[in-house]
Amino acid sequence: MTTLEKFQEVANIKFIQAPLHADVELGELQTADGYELYYVTQDIQNLNYENELFYYKPDFDTIMAAIDDYRHNEDTTNVVCYDIEDWFDEYDFLNYLESEMDEESFEAFINET
């Protein structure tokens, strides 16, 4: 099992490519003068500029807090992220797994990969 797969399992997140079935969407917007803006939202059509739009790419903790805010229940949260490697670092996934798993399970996972 890859680190990404284990992260999705432990965090109850599924990265998908279809925005119609998403609970949360991570993405980038281009301004008319060439700047990039980043968003973490439930609905790109009704973007809340004060709370969902970022001048800098949000860090892992900010993204995870937003995903938790948008969770509808205890089921898996579908997250649209078109470039996972650009938004997330494997180091962040491993830190998350270490904090959420018991030490023995985490060590077994690390030795497995």
N, C-alpha and C positions, 0 to 999 in steps of 0.2 A: 504494500500500500504506500502510495506517495505521501509526502507531507501535505500537499494540497488536499488529497482525498481524506486524510485523517482529520485535517482542520475542518473540512466541511461536515464530517461526521460528528465531531465533538461539539462544534459551534452550532449545529443544526442549521447550516446554511447550504444552499445549493446554488452554485454559479451557473447561470443560464444565459442564452443568447436571445431569447424572445421577450421583448419588453411588455408584451400584452399579458404575460403571466407572472410578471415581477411584482414583488412586494417593495423592493428598493432598487433604484438605478444609480450607478456611479458613472459619471461621464465628464466630458469637456465641451465647452462652447468657445467659439472664436468670436471676438469682438470685431467690429468694423475696422478698427485700426490695428488689427493683428495680434491682440493679446489673447491669452488663454484664460478662461475661467473654469473652475471645477465645481461640480455639483454632486450632492448626495440627496436624493429625493424619492418620494413615493410616486410623484406624478410630474413628469417633465413639462406637461402642458399647463400646470398650475404651480410653477416654481415659486417658492417663497424666498425672495431675494435676501431677506435678513437672516434666515436660518439655514438655508440649503445651498447657498452659493458662496464659493470661496475664491479668493484671489490667488492663494497658494494651494497646492494639492494637500488635502487634509491628511493628517497622520493616522496611523493604524487605530489608535484609541478613539479618535474622533469618528472614524468610519464605523467602528464597532458600536460605539454609543448610539449613533444614528440608526444603525441596523436594529439594535435593541429597542429603540424608541418606536420603530415602525413594525415591530413584530406584532402580528395579530393574535397569536396564540402560541402554544408550545410546539406546534408543528414546525417543519422545516421552512425557513424563510428563503424565498427565491430572490436572488440578487443578480441583476444584469450588470456585468462588468466586461466590456469588450476586450480589455487588455489587462488580465489579472497580474501579469508580471510587472506591468507599469504602475499599478496601484498598490500592490502588496509585495512584501519581501519575505522570503522563506524564513529569515531570522525572526520576523514578527509572528509568523505562523508557529514556529517552534516555541517561542516565548509564551504564546497563548496556550499551546498544548501543555507545556510544562506547568503552567499555573492552573489548568483545569483538570489535569489527569493526576491520579495518585502516582507517587514516585516510581513504584515498581512497574506500573503499566507504561509510563513514559519511557523508562529505561529499556523495557522490552521493545517498544516501538523504535527507539533510536538504534538499538542493536540489530533490528530487523531490516532497516533501510540501508 
